[in-house]
Structure formats: C-alpha cells, structure tokens
Amino acid sequence: MVATKETPAHPELKRVLGPGLLLLFIVGDILGAGVYAVTGQMISNVGGMAWLPFILAFVVATLTAYSYLELVCKFPQAAGAALYTHKAFGIHFVTFLVAFTVICSGITSASTSSNVVAGNLLAGLHETFSNADGLGWFDVPTGTTAQLVVAMSFMVVLALINLRGVGESVKFNVVLTLIEMAALLIVIAIGFIAAGRGTGQGDISNLVVFSDPQDKGWFLAVTVATTIAFFAMVGFEDSVNMVEETKNPRKIFPRTMFTGLGIACLLYVLVVVAVITVLPLDYDAGSEGILLHVVRIGAPGFPIDEVFPYMTVFAVANTALINMLMASRLLYGLARQHVLPKALGAVLPGRRSPWIAIIFSTSLALGLIVVVNQMSKNNVVGALSGTTGLLLLCVFSVVNVACLILKRHDATTHFRAPVWVPVAGAVLCLFLAGPWARTEAQMIQYKIALGMIGLGLVLWVVTYFVNKASGTSTTFTDIDHLAEDAEEV
C-alpha cells in the first residue's frame, strides 16, 4: 500500500514579501486618501501648525504599532484585531464586535475615498474639457449633486470589480504606491520651488502661526486636529494580514512597519509645508481637495495641473478597492464562522466571489454616502474620514489592552513592547475617541458609527436566534483561520 501525503486543512500561504515589497505595501496602505481628505480640515482648525497634529497622530499610531507587532509575532496568523481580542478575552461577542467594527471602518474609509475620487475626477475633467479652462468641448458640472452621483457610481464600479473576484496583487499595489508617492512628491516639489522663488501666495513663516477659530484653546484645538490627522495614519494595521506571506516576519516586520510609518509622517509634514508656502491660511478650496489648488497655483502654466487630478484618482481608487475587498471578505468569513447570517457566505458560481457580502457592503456604503450627504451638507469627506478614525481608535484601544493582557502568557515572541507602551497607546486612543476631541459639527461621527454597529448587532441577534432554532452555537468555530476563510474566495 502506497502512503500518501496528507494535505493540511489550512495550507500555508507562499511567503513572497521581503523587506522592500512589505515596506511599499505598508506605505501604500497608509497613504491612500488620507492626506487629500484631511489637510485642508487641519489647517482650518489650527492654521499653519497643521504639521504638529500629523506628528502627534504618528506618535499614537506608533505606540499602537508596538502592540500589533508584539501580537503578530506571538500569533502569526492573518486575522488581526479579532484574533488578538479573542486570545485576550475569549468572549465571542466581543470578538464579533471588534471584527464588525473593522468591517465598518473599511466601508467608511472606502466611502471617504469615493468622495475624494469624485471631487478630484470632476476637477480634472473640468480642467480638460470645459469651455473656460480646457478644450472647450463641454462643461463638466462640479457641484454637490454631481459629486454625489460620481461617488455612488464609483462604489458600483468597485462592486463590479469585486464581483469578478479580483484579489489584491502585491506587485500591482507597488505600482499604485509609487504613483501615490509621486503625486505627493509633486506637491512637495512645487511648494519648495515656490518657497525658493517667492512665487507662492502663502508664507513659510506661517508654519509657526496657530489659529483657533473654534475658540477651544490650543490644547483642545490641537487635539481636534490630531483626531482629523489620525485618518491619514491608519492602514498600517492591515499589514498584519500579510504576515503569513512575509519572509521571516519576526525579523523584518518590526523594522519595516516603523520605517513605513516614518516615511508616511515625513511626507505628510512636507505636504503641509508645501500647502502653507503656496496658499494663504484663509484659502478656501471649496469642494475640491486643497492639494489640487497647490498644484494649480504653485505651478501656473505648467501642464502638471491637468494630469495631477487623474494621478490622485488612480491612487485613491486602489485604497477604496482594498477596503471594500476586505469588508466583503470579512463579512463572508464571519458568516462562515456562524456569527452572521448564513446568506452572507454565499459564493458566486464560477467567479468564486462572495456576491451577497459584496452587495450588502456596497449597499451599506451607498446608503451611507446618501445619508451623510444629507446630514453633513458640504462636509461629507470630513464626516466619513472622522468616523473611520473613530472606529479604528476604538479597535486600537482594544488591541492595546489585549497586548497588556497577553503579556502574562508564555507565548514565545521575538518582539516585546515595553509595558508602558500599550498602556499609553490605550489611554491616548481612548482620549482621541472622546467627544472632547471633536467639534460640535463632528459629533455626527458618533451617529454614523453607532448606526453601523447597531446594524451589526441586529444581524448578530438574528443569527443567534436562527442558530438557536437549528441547534447551532453562535460562536467562532476557528478564529485562528478567520482571514483564511475570507481568502478562500
């Protein structure tokens, strides 16, 4: 009788990521829509010192990164915050809440990106084709209604791509990351050239000018701006889902993650310098991204201002696709784990894509865009980006506490954060998640977040009673391989 080699139920993923590819993956995940969405908001809150909130957000993100790194070295499975929560607390309902919060953050982040794409795309088309500034073929509407239609159409396009079963390609992400970095380097170069020639409308000395239009005082004003900036620093946590595809992760992950965060922070600070140099502090960019105006005003007569909007669209679109892929696959994984309705685990024959999870997540994003557009009027991007930051600050608080609890375990690890680091990380994340870190207009973030989490709770309750009737337990059956269940499609 010939012995056959048994195939493991969960075969290992191919380890293809070295330090270079992993670094580009992390930087690409962090950059995305963040700097386009929040830079103008930060300047309107603290003036020329908008670079300071970026640095403070970097500090908070780095403290949390320490916790993620210790945990990913202890538990090198691609399940992220949900896995760490379950290992620390062992409460299935809490694990579900964390996992669904991560899903919600992906949907709000993609919705933010869709609005950034809409604004920049319409601005680019206007520059190219309008009678006033372009070829004179036709005028392109750039108002609120036009942006809403384009944003929703963009989400539908993402869903169609998602339904085709397009997975995340690391090499493709490398190309898009380089485009993202190139776009920001263009802004930075224009700013420094304007500073050198004295051709900008702004003044580099404004970098030390603090303004407080909300009359909150410098401490709370900087706190509010830091919560806004935090949206631009998230994304590093997604890299833990690549741990099983990384060569020697315990050795290269810590150094690479910190390097990626540092590069992103440096780029953001230099972008603020460019904006302050080119534009006056009271500049009104309207519904367009402020970086488009830096390129337009800082390099007059240079054709880069016609290409730049399309570069930003291409880069931001990739972030949105990754977010929606993650959200639909996690919904599918939770359905497979029997903690969400079984229907969400349905797979499209042939394409092998989780079609009901895709339709559900896309419908939620579309509804979110419409409702927030009505509730927040002209600050849709601010409301959605702020909600993403709020949701992830809550997740990061739990991860930091989980790191503290799991320090008592004897699991072998090649990276250990000092005890004070997760304590400081948890305290700062909770502080930034509080109402004192938001203006009255930003309180809408709590309504959006609670509404989305409430929907998740309703789905969980429905699943609980359906499972109870069929004699099935509403518990995670294999939390260690939650992400692998999602990657099967």
MARDREN-271200 format. One line per field, with one value per residue (C-alpha): residue number from 1; residue in one letter; x negated, y, z negated. Coordinates in nm, 3 decimals. Layout:
N
n [NUM / ...] $
res [a / ...] $
u [X / ...] $
v [Y / ...] $
w [Z / ...] $
REM end
This chain:
489
n [1 / 2 / 3 / 4 / 5 / 6 / 7 / 8 / 9 / 10 / 11 / 12 / 13 / 14 / 15 / 16 / 17 / 18 / 19 / 20 / 21 / 22 / 23 / 24 / 25 / 26 / 27 / 28 / 29 / 30 / 31 / 32 / 33 / 34 / 35 / 36 / 37 / 38 / 39 / 40 / 41 / 42 / 43 / 44 / 45 / 46 / 47 / 48 / 49 / 50 / 51 / 52 / 53 / 54 / 55 / 56 / 57 / 58 / 59 / 60 / 61 / 62 / 63 / 64 / 65 / 66 / 67 / 68 / 69 / 70 / 71 / 72 / 73 / 74 / 75 / 76 / 77 / 78 / 79 / 80 / 81 / 82 / 83 / 84 / 85 / 86 / 87 / 88 / 89 / 90 / 91 / 92 / 93 / 94 / 95 / 96 / 97 / 98 / 99 / 100 / 101 / 102 / 103 / 104 / 105 / 106 / 107 / 108 / 109 / 110 / 111 / 112 / 113 / 114 / 115 / 116 / 117 / 118 / 119 / 120 / 121 / 122 / 123 / 124 / 125 / 126 / 127 / 128 / 129 / 130 / 131 / 132 / 133 / 134 / 135 / 136 / 137 / 138 / 139 / 140 / 141 / 142 / 143 / 144 / 145 / 146 / 147 / 148 / 149 / 150 / 151 / 152 / 153 / 154 / 155 / 156 / 157 / 158 / 159 / 160 / 161 / 162 / 163 / 164 / 165 / 166 / 167 / 168 / 169 / 170 / 171 / 172 / 173 / 174 / 175 / 176 / 177 / 178 / 179 / 180 / 181 / 182 / 183 / 184 / 185 / 186 / 187 / 188 / 189 / 190 / 191 / 192 / 193 / 194 / 195 / 196 / 197 / 198 / 199 / 200 / 201 / 202 / 203 / 204 / 205 / 206 / 207 / 208 / 209 / 210 / 211 / 212 / 213 / 214 / 215 / 216 / 217 / 218 / 219 / 220 / 221 / 222 / 223 / 224 / 225 / 226 / 227 / 228 / 229 / 230 / 231 / 232 / 233 / 234 / 235 / 236 / 237 / 238 / 239 / 240 / 241 / 242 / 243 / 244 / 245 / 246 / 247 / 248 / 249 / 250 / 251 / 252 / 253 / 254 / 255 / 256 / 257 / 258 / 259 / 260 / 261 / 262 / 263 / 264 / 265 / 266 / 267 / 268 / 269 / 270 / 271 / 272 / 273 / 274 / 275 / 276 / 277 / 278 / 279 / 280 / 281 / 282 / 283 / 284 / 285 / 286 / 287 / 288 / 289 / 290 / 291 / 292 / 293 / 294 / 295 / 296 / 297 / 298 / 299 / 300 / 301 / 302 / 303 / 304 / 305 / 306 / 307 / 308 / 309 / 310 / 311 / 312 / 313 / 314 / 315 / 316 / 317 / 318 / 319 / 320 / 321 / 322 / 323 / 324 / 325 / 326 / 327 / 328 / 329 / 330 / 331 / 332 / 333 / 334 / 335 / 336 / 337 / 338 / 339 / 340 / 341 / 342 / 343 / 344 / 345 / 346 / 347 / 348 / 349 / 350 / 351 / 352 / 353 / 354 / 355 / 356 / 357 / 358 / 359 / 360 / 361 / 362 / 363 / 364 / 365 / 366 / 367 / 368 / 369 / 370 / 371 / 372 / 373 / 374 / 375 / 376 / 377 / 378 / 379 / 380 / 381 / 382 / 383 / 384 / 385 / 386 / 387 / 388 / 389 / 390 / 391 / 392 / 393 / 394 / 395 / 396 / 397 / 398 / 399 / 400 / 401 / 402 / 403 / 404 / 405 / 406 / 407 / 408 / 409 / 410 / 411 / 412 / 413 / 414 / 415 / 416 / 417 / 418 / 419 / 420 / 421 / 422 / 423 / 424 / 425 / 426 / 427 / 428 / 429 / 430 / 431 / 432 / 433 / 434 / 435 / 436 / 437 / 438 / 439 / 440 / 441 / 442 / 443 / 444 / 445 / 446 / 447 / 448 / 449 / 450 / 451 / 452 / 453 / 454 / 455 / 456 / 457 / 458 / 459 / 460 / 461 / 462 / 463 / 464 / 465 / 466 / 467 / 468 / 469 / 470 / 471 / 472 / 473 / 474 / 475 / 476 / 477 / 478 / 479 / 480 / 481 / 482 / 483 / 484 / 485 / 486 / 487 / 488 / 489] $
res [m / v / a / t / k / e / t / p / a / h / p / e / l / k / r / v / l / g / p / g / l / l / l / l / f / i / v / g / d / i / l / g / a / g / v / y / a / v / t / g / q / m / i / s / n / v / g / g / m / a / w / l / p / f / i / l / a / f / v / v / a / t / l / t / a / y / s / y / l / e / l / v / c / k / f / p / q / a / a / g / a / a / l / y / t / h / k / a / f / g / i / h / f / v / t / f / l / v / a / f / t / v / i / c / s / g / i / t / s / a / s / t / s / s / n / v / v / a / g / n / l / l / a / g / l / h / e / t / f / s / n / a / d / g / l / g / w / f / d / v / p / t / g / t / t / a / q / l / v / v / a / m / s / f / m / v / v / l / a / l / i / n / l / r / g / v / g / e / s / v / k / f / n / v / v / l / t / l / i / e / m / a / a / l / l / i / v / i / a / i / g / f / i / a / a / g / r / g / t / g / q / g / d / i / s / n / l / v / v / f / s / d / p / q / d / k / g / w / f / l / a / v / t / v / a / t / t / i / a / f / f / a / m / v / g / f / e / d / s / v / n / m / v / e / e / t / k / n / p / r / k / i / f / p / r / t / m / f / t / g / l / g / i / a / c / l / l / y / v / l / v / v / v / a / v / i / t / v / l / p / l / d / y / d / a / g / s / e / g / i / l / l / h / v / v / r / i / g / a / p / g / f / p / i / d / e / v / f / p / y / m / t / v / f / a / v / a / n / t / a / l / i / n / m / l / m / a / s / r / l / l / y / g / l / a / r / q / h / v / l / p / k / a / l / g / a / v / l / p / g / r / r / s / p / w / i / a / i / i / f / s / t / s / l / a / l / g / l / i / v / v / v / n / q / m / s / k / n / n / v / v / g / a / l / s / g / t / t / g / l / l / l / l / c / v / f / s / v / v / n / v / a / c / l / i / l / k / r / h / d / a / t / t / h / f / r / a / p / v / w / v / p / v / a / g / a / v / l / c / l / f / l / a / g / p / w / a / r / t / e / a / q / m / i / q / y / k / i / a / l / g / m / i / g / l / g / l / v / l / w / v / v / t / y / f / v / n / k / a / s / g / t / s / t / t / f / t / d / i / d / h / l / a / e / d / a / e / e / v] $
u [0.000 / -0.146 / -0.150 / -0.004 / -0.100 / 0.194 / 0.287 / 0.335 / 0.678 / 0.523 / 0.211 / -0.047 / -0.048 / -0.351 / -0.599 / -0.681 / -0.725 / -1.075 / -1.159 / -1.123 / -0.784 / -0.650 / -0.764 / -0.590 / -0.276 / -0.267 / -0.338 / -0.074 / 0.185 / 0.116 / 0.109 / 0.431 / 0.696 / 0.586 / 0.369 / 0.607 / 0.905 / 0.772 / 0.501 / 0.745 / 0.952 / 0.645 / 0.533 / 0.883 / 0.857 / 0.500 / 0.368 / 0.010 / -0.083 / 0.109 / -0.218 / -0.200 / 0.119 / -0.038 / -0.336 / -0.110 / 0.105 / -0.218 / -0.315 / 0.024 / 0.008 / -0.348 / -0.255 / 0.029 / -0.204 / -0.424 / -0.125 / -0.038 / -0.399 / -0.421 / -0.091 / -0.167 / -0.497 / -0.313 / -0.028 / -0.150 / 0.190 / 0.362 / 0.667 / 0.557 / 0.753 / 1.029 / 0.775 / 0.592 / 0.920 / 1.027 / 0.692 / 0.703 / 1.069 / 1.212 / 1.558 / 1.712 / 1.946 / 1.660 / 1.459 / 1.755 / 1.789 / 1.422 / 1.439 / 1.756 / 1.607 / 1.311 / 1.558 / 1.739 / 1.410 / 1.333 / 1.672 / 1.646 / 1.290 / 1.396 / 1.687 / 1.442 / 1.223 / 1.522 / 1.596 / 1.230 / 1.226 / 1.547 / 1.416 / 1.076 / 1.212 / 1.467 / 1.200 / 0.972 / 1.243 / 1.335 / 0.972 / 0.953 / 1.284 / 1.456 / 1.511 / 1.337 / 1.020 / 0.995 / 1.053 / 1.390 / 1.579 / 1.833 / 1.875 / 1.837 / 2.060 / 1.865 / 2.141 / 2.265 / 2.516 / 2.258 / 2.012 / 2.279 / 2.363 / 1.997 / 1.920 / 2.208 / 2.120 / 1.764 / 1.884 / 2.090 / 1.782 / 1.585 / 1.860 / 1.847 / 1.469 / 1.514 / 1.773 / 1.525 / 1.316 / 1.022 / 0.784 / 0.517 / 0.194 / -0.113 / -0.303 / -0.007 / 0.006 / -0.362 / -0.290 / 0.001 / -0.204 / -0.471 / -0.200 / -0.070 / -0.419 / -0.488 / -0.173 / -0.274 / -0.633 / -0.498 / -0.310 / -0.620 / -0.847 / -0.607 / -0.597 / -0.974 / -1.020 / -0.759 / -0.936 / -1.272 / -1.141 / -0.894 / -0.612 / -0.358 / -0.064 / -0.142 / -0.435 / -0.663 / -0.672 / -0.304 / -0.424 / -0.451 / -0.120 / 0.151 / 0.518 / 0.819 / 1.142 / 1.345 / 1.215 / 1.126 / 0.783 / 0.456 / 0.471 / 0.821 / 0.772 / 0.460 / 0.645 / 0.929 / 0.680 / 0.497 / 0.816 / 0.859 / 0.498 / 0.531 / 0.731 / 0.418 / 0.208 / 0.432 / 0.363 / 0.052 / 0.272 / 0.373 / 0.016 / 0.057 / 0.284 / -0.024 / -0.226 / -0.180 / -0.311 / -0.619 / -0.965 / -1.098 / -0.825 / -0.951 / -1.275 / -1.168 / -0.814 / -0.902 / -1.171 / -0.964 / -0.643 / -0.819 / -1.001 / -0.672 / -0.503 / -0.804 / -0.803 / -0.430 / -0.465 / -0.760 / -0.565 / -0.264 / -0.470 / -0.640 / -0.299 / -0.181 / -0.495 / -0.413 / -0.050 / -0.142 / -0.409 / -0.181 / 0.158 / 0.263 / 0.404 / 0.756 / 0.763 / 1.096 / 1.051 / 1.426 / 1.530 / 1.203 / 0.903 / 0.662 / 0.365 / 0.518 / 0.504 / 0.139 / 0.050 / 0.274 / 0.148 / -0.207 / -0.286 / -0.088 / -0.134 / -0.289 / -0.070 / -0.111 / 0.206 / 0.406 / 0.251 / 0.239 / 0.614 / 0.604 / 0.297 / 0.480 / 0.790 / 0.584 / 0.407 / 0.710 / 0.924 / 0.688 / 0.728 / 1.105 / 1.096 / 0.876 / 1.114 / 1.422 / 1.245 / 1.155 / 1.507 / 1.684 / 1.434 / 1.460 / 1.841 / 1.805 / 1.563 / 1.797 / 2.085 / 1.868 / 1.793 / 2.171 / 2.179 / 2.354 / 2.643 / 2.550 / 2.663 / 2.361 / 2.143 / 2.298 / 2.043 / 2.099 / 2.051 / 1.758 / 1.621 / 1.600 / 1.672 / 1.894 / 2.169 / 2.421 / 2.149 / 2.038 / 2.393 / 2.454 / 2.132 / 2.184 / 2.547 / 2.433 / 2.170 / 2.421 / 2.674 / 2.401 / 2.293 / 2.651 / 2.742 / 2.417 / 2.451 / 2.789 / 2.674 / 2.339 / 2.417 / 2.082 / 1.852 / 1.913 / 1.542 / 1.481 / 1.770 / 1.674 / 1.297 / 1.360 / 1.589 / 1.321 / 1.071 / 1.321 / 1.394 / 1.027 / 0.935 / 1.183 / 1.032 / 0.679 / 0.778 / 0.891 / 0.575 / 0.353 / 0.542 / 0.521 / 0.145 / 0.125 / 0.333 / 0.140 / -0.193 / -0.111 / -0.106 / -0.418 / -0.385 / -0.726 / -0.784 / -1.080 / -0.943 / -0.818 / -0.683 / -0.769 / -0.471 / -0.418 / -0.371 / -0.034 / 0.082 / 0.000 / 0.143 / 0.475 / 0.508 / 0.430 / 0.661 / 0.948 / 0.876 / 0.887 / 1.211 / 1.386 / 1.630 / 1.383 / 1.167 / 1.438 / 1.619 / 1.997 / 2.017 / 1.803 / 2.043 / 2.212 / 1.930 / 2.087 / 2.426 / 2.272 / 2.061 / 2.343 / 2.580 / 2.340 / 2.253 / 2.624 / 2.689 / 2.421 / 2.585 / 2.920 / 2.758 / 2.590 / 2.918 / 3.097 / 2.816 / 2.830 / 3.200 / 3.169 / 2.874 / 3.060 / 3.356 / 3.126 / 2.917 / 2.605 / 2.388 / 2.329 / 1.958 / 1.639 / 1.551 / 1.192 / 1.087 / 0.722 / 0.820 / 1.086 / 0.884 / 0.804 / 1.176 / 1.214 / 0.921 / 1.062 / 1.277] $
v [0.000 / 0.336 / 0.606 / 0.937 / 1.272 / 1.430 / 1.780 / 2.012 / 2.165 / 2.512 / 2.503 / 2.777 / 3.077 / 3.135 / 3.371 / 3.622 / 3.950 / 4.067 / 4.396 / 4.607 / 4.480 / 4.481 / 4.842 / 4.954 / 4.763 / 4.935 / 5.283 / 5.232 / 5.124 / 5.428 / 5.694 / 5.642 / 5.911 / 6.037 / 6.336 / 6.454 / 6.432 / 6.593 / 6.851 / 7.136 / 7.047 / 7.056 / 7.396 / 7.533 / 7.410 / 7.505 / 7.724 / 7.690 / 7.448 / 7.168 / 6.972 / 6.921 / 6.707 / 6.482 / 6.422 / 6.358 / 6.117 / 5.944 / 5.903 / 5.747 / 5.517 / 5.413 / 5.322 / 5.105 / 4.957 / 4.831 / 4.635 / 4.498 / 4.388 / 4.204 / 4.030 / 3.940 / 3.788 / 3.584 / 3.482 / 3.492 / 3.429 / 3.669 / 3.750 / 4.077 / 4.256 / 3.992 / 3.718 / 3.925 / 4.018 / 3.656 / 3.538 / 3.803 / 3.795 / 3.472 / 3.633 / 3.554 / 3.853 / 4.097 / 3.934 / 3.981 / 4.350 / 4.414 / 4.226 / 4.408 / 4.744 / 4.671 / 4.596 / 4.926 / 5.117 / 4.967 / 5.075 / 5.430 / 5.458 / 5.345 / 5.589 / 5.866 / 5.766 / 5.764 / 6.127 / 6.226 / 6.047 / 6.224 / 6.571 / 6.520 / 6.344 / 6.615 / 6.880 / 6.701 / 6.661 / 7.027 / 7.128 / 6.907 / 6.963 / 7.278 / 7.591 / 7.811 / 7.614 / 7.321 / 7.212 / 7.383 / 7.067 / 7.077 / 7.199 / 6.946 / 7.001 / 7.003 / 7.075 / 6.867 / 6.666 / 6.580 / 6.467 / 6.253 / 6.081 / 6.017 / 5.890 / 5.642 / 5.534 / 5.475 / 5.245 / 5.046 / 5.009 / 4.880 / 4.626 / 4.502 / 4.463 / 4.287 / 4.050 / 3.946 / 3.802 / 4.035 / 3.972 / 4.203 / 4.185 / 4.298 / 4.391 / 4.594 / 4.770 / 4.854 / 5.039 / 5.228 / 5.310 / 5.464 / 5.672 / 5.783 / 5.885 / 6.058 / 6.269 / 6.381 / 6.447 / 6.673 / 6.876 / 6.892 / 6.994 / 7.270 / 7.400 / 7.414 / 7.574 / 7.835 / 7.899 / 7.938 / 8.172 / 8.356 / 8.291 / 8.139 / 8.323 / 8.184 / 8.239 / 7.973 / 8.173 / 8.080 / 7.731 / 7.864 / 8.055 / 7.898 / 7.983 / 7.871 / 7.956 / 7.730 / 7.910 / 7.581 / 7.681 / 7.547 / 7.207 / 7.107 / 7.266 / 7.054 / 6.752 / 6.800 / 6.839 / 6.524 / 6.318 / 6.452 / 6.369 / 6.018 / 5.910 / 5.972 / 5.742 / 5.435 / 5.146 / 5.010 / 4.762 / 4.596 / 4.479 / 4.214 / 4.031 / 3.979 / 3.812 / 3.461 / 3.581 / 3.755 / 3.603 / 3.576 / 3.807 / 3.809 / 3.967 / 4.213 / 4.312 / 4.549 / 4.744 / 4.766 / 4.880 / 5.159 / 5.268 / 5.279 / 5.491 / 5.725 / 5.771 / 5.848 / 6.102 / 6.273 / 6.301 / 6.447 / 6.711 / 6.813 / 6.835 / 7.076 / 7.285 / 7.297 / 7.397 / 7.674 / 7.805 / 7.819 / 7.912 / 8.173 / 8.040 / 8.159 / 8.000 / 7.836 / 7.528 / 7.470 / 7.112 / 7.032 / 6.892 / 7.160 / 6.980 / 7.035 / 7.409 / 7.387 / 7.237 / 7.478 / 7.795 / 7.689 / 7.581 / 7.812 / 7.741 / 7.402 / 7.118 / 6.903 / 7.059 / 6.882 / 6.541 / 6.562 / 6.506 / 6.181 / 6.064 / 6.115 / 5.936 / 5.635 / 5.612 / 5.673 / 5.429 / 5.144 / 5.214 / 5.209 / 4.877 / 4.719 / 4.843 / 4.700 / 4.372 / 4.349 / 4.435 / 4.184 / 3.906 / 3.959 / 3.952 / 3.624 / 3.494 / 3.585 / 3.412 / 3.102 / 3.121 / 3.116 / 3.462 / 3.641 / 3.524 / 3.223 / 3.404 / 3.637 / 3.334 / 3.267 / 3.241 / 3.324 / 3.007 / 3.033 / 3.361 / 3.229 / 3.576 / 3.633 / 3.805 / 3.865 / 4.003 / 4.232 / 4.351 / 4.405 / 4.603 / 4.809 / 4.884 / 4.993 / 5.221 / 5.373 / 5.435 / 5.583 / 5.827 / 5.946 / 5.979 / 6.153 / 6.384 / 6.494 / 6.516 / 6.688 / 6.908 / 7.010 / 6.817 / 6.459 / 6.374 / 6.514 / 6.318 / 5.988 / 6.017 / 6.116 / 5.816 / 5.586 / 5.729 / 5.697 / 5.331 / 5.241 / 5.434 / 5.209 / 4.897 / 5.012 / 5.071 / 4.708 / 4.583 / 4.776 / 4.631 / 4.285 / 4.326 / 4.406 / 4.101 / 3.866 / 3.977 / 3.740 / 3.447 / 3.248 / 3.259 / 3.292 / 3.625 / 3.788 / 4.136 / 4.273 / 4.621 / 4.784 / 4.762 / 5.138 / 5.143 / 4.961 / 5.149 / 5.483 / 5.362 / 5.258 / 5.581 / 5.805 / 5.614 / 5.634 / 6.004 / 6.078 / 5.877 / 6.101 / 6.386 / 6.647 / 6.567 / 6.681 / 6.997 / 7.018 / 6.957 / 6.642 / 6.479 / 6.327 / 6.071 / 5.906 / 5.884 / 5.719 / 5.478 / 5.379 / 5.331 / 5.095 / 4.898 / 4.884 / 4.718 / 4.462 / 4.390 / 4.335 / 4.088 / 3.910 / 3.882 / 3.743 / 3.492 / 3.396 / 3.305 / 3.126 / 2.926 / 2.852 / 2.714 / 2.485 / 2.381 / 2.565 / 2.771 / 3.139 / 3.121 / 3.137 / 2.786 / 2.858 / 3.216 / 3.141 / 3.096 / 3.368 / 3.555 / 3.232 / 3.157 / 3.502 / 3.446 / 3.121 / 3.327] $
w [0.000 / 0.105 / -0.161 / -0.054 / -0.193 / -0.374 / -0.266 / -0.564 / -0.609 / -0.609 / -0.386 / -0.438 / -0.207 / 0.015 / -0.151 / 0.120 / -0.068 / -0.152 / -0.330 / -0.014 / 0.100 / -0.256 / -0.303 / 0.016 / -0.086 / -0.427 / -0.286 / -0.015 / -0.270 / -0.490 / -0.218 / -0.020 / -0.051 / -0.393 / -0.312 / -0.037 / -0.272 / -0.590 / -0.515 / -0.449 / -0.757 / -0.979 / -0.854 / -0.919 / -1.281 / -1.381 / -1.100 / -0.981 / -1.259 / -1.084 / -1.075 / -1.453 / -1.453 / -1.189 / -1.419 / -1.720 / -1.516 / -1.414 / -1.781 / -1.870 / -1.565 / -1.651 / -2.008 / -1.876 / -1.613 / -1.901 / -2.034 / -1.690 / -1.637 / -1.969 / -1.898 / -1.537 / -1.647 / -1.913 / -1.686 / -1.324 / -1.170 / -0.930 / -1.143 / -1.305 / -1.577 / -1.602 / -1.675 / -1.939 / -2.107 / -2.121 / -2.257 / -2.530 / -2.638 / -2.496 / -2.469 / -2.130 / -2.131 / -2.198 / -1.920 / -1.686 / -1.782 / -1.705 / -1.374 / -1.265 / -1.370 / -1.142 / -0.860 / -0.924 / -0.918 / -0.577 / -0.441 / -0.581 / -0.451 / -0.103 / -0.114 / -0.202 / 0.090 / 0.326 / 0.240 / 0.281 / 0.618 / 0.721 / 0.635 / 0.798 / 1.107 / 1.177 / 1.123 / 1.368 / 1.629 / 1.588 / 1.645 / 1.954 / 2.133 / 2.005 / 2.212 / 1.956 / 1.880 / 2.118 / 2.474 / 2.488 / 2.577 / 2.293 / 1.938 / 1.657 / 1.350 / 1.025 / 0.772 / 0.479 / 0.683 / 0.948 / 0.680 / 0.514 / 0.844 / 0.927 / 0.575 / 0.587 / 0.941 / 0.828 / 0.549 / 0.802 / 1.023 / 0.723 / 0.657 / 1.016 / 0.993 / 0.660 / 0.810 / 1.077 / 0.797 / 0.836 / 0.548 / 0.411 / 0.612 / 0.422 / 0.738 / 0.866 / 0.528 / 0.564 / 0.889 / 0.733 / 0.424 / 0.646 / 0.815 / 0.473 / 0.364 / 0.695 / 0.660 / 0.310 / 0.419 / 0.696 / 0.434 / 0.213 / 0.502 / 0.611 / 0.254 / 0.218 / 0.562 / 0.473 / 0.142 / 0.317 / 0.585 / 0.364 / 0.612 / 0.373 / 0.226 / -0.117 / -0.351 / -0.501 / -0.824 / -0.870 / -0.976 / -1.333 / -1.321 / -1.537 / -1.484 / -1.686 / -1.501 / -1.734 / -2.046 / -2.212 / -2.336 / -2.196 / -2.371 / -2.257 / -1.914 / -1.855 / -1.995 / -1.746 / -1.462 / -1.575 / -1.553 / -1.200 / -1.113 / -1.254 / -0.949 / -0.740 / -0.963 / -0.962 / -0.729 / -0.899 / -1.088 / -0.760 / -0.706 / -0.979 / -0.734 / -0.517 / -0.794 / -0.652 / -0.314 / -0.457 / -0.463 / -0.819 / -0.957 / -1.317 / -1.199 / -0.932 / -1.036 / -1.325 / -1.140 / -0.822 / -0.992 / -1.183 / -0.867 / -0.675 / -0.942 / -0.949 / -0.570 / -0.570 / -0.852 / -0.678 / -0.351 / -0.534 / -0.715 / -0.389 / -0.218 / -0.490 / -0.433 / -0.062 / -0.122 / -0.368 / -0.129 / 0.176 / 0.026 / -0.233 / -0.561 / -0.484 / -0.138 / -0.052 / 0.167 / 0.186 / 0.253 / 0.430 / 0.247 / 0.130 / 0.290 / 0.634 / 0.567 / 0.457 / 0.794 / 0.987 / 0.817 / 0.740 / 1.096 / 1.326 / 1.695 / 1.620 / 1.758 / 1.447 / 1.302 / 1.575 / 1.500 / 1.121 / 1.055 / 1.250 / 1.058 / 0.730 / 0.862 / 0.966 / 0.631 / 0.408 / 0.608 / 0.520 / 0.147 / 0.181 / 0.368 / 0.099 / -0.173 / 0.000 / 0.073 / -0.296 / -0.414 / -0.188 / -0.263 / -0.639 / -0.615 / -0.429 / -0.692 / -0.979 / -0.801 / -0.762 / -1.135 / -1.212 / -1.375 / -1.086 / -0.866 / -0.653 / -0.336 / -0.358 / -0.296 / 0.048 / 0.329 / 0.696 / 0.907 / 1.145 / 1.013 / 0.654 / 0.515 / 0.207 / 0.400 / 0.121 / -0.109 / 0.177 / 0.244 / -0.129 / -0.187 / 0.129 / 0.038 / -0.309 / -0.153 / 0.092 / -0.183 / -0.399 / -0.127 / -0.067 / -0.436 / -0.534 / -0.233 / -0.370 / -0.732 / -0.692 / -0.391 / -0.239 / -0.475 / -0.364 / -0.344 / -0.692 / -0.845 / -0.681 / -0.739 / -1.101 / -1.152 / -1.011 / -1.258 / -1.546 / -1.469 / -1.443 / -1.759 / -1.942 / -1.781 / -1.862 / -2.226 / -2.250 / -2.076 / -2.320 / -2.618 / -2.460 / -2.433 / -2.805 / -2.898 / -2.671 / -2.817 / -3.104 / -2.864 / -2.794 / -2.415 / -2.252 / -2.082 / -1.911 / -1.973 / -2.302 / -2.361 / -2.696 / -2.935 / -2.931 / -2.551 / -2.526 / -2.838 / -2.674 / -2.343 / -2.500 / -2.701 / -2.402 / -2.167 / -2.416 / -2.474 / -2.099 / -2.069 / -2.326 / -2.248 / -2.380 / -2.076 / -1.833 / -1.739 / -1.752 / -1.377 / -1.413 / -1.660 / -1.356 / -1.365 / -1.670 / -1.499 / -1.192 / -1.397 / -1.632 / -1.340 / -1.163 / -1.477 / -1.560 / -1.224 / -1.306 / -1.641 / -1.469 / -1.228 / -1.520 / -1.712 / -1.405 / -1.356 / -1.725 / -1.712 / -1.377 / -1.509 / -1.834 / -1.639 / -1.441 / -1.740 / -1.621 / -1.855 / -1.768 / -1.841 / -1.640 / -1.527 / -1.419 / -1.493 / -1.409 / -1.044 / -1.010 / -0.748 / -0.563 / -0.534 / -0.377 / -0.142 / -0.009 / 0.226] $
REM end
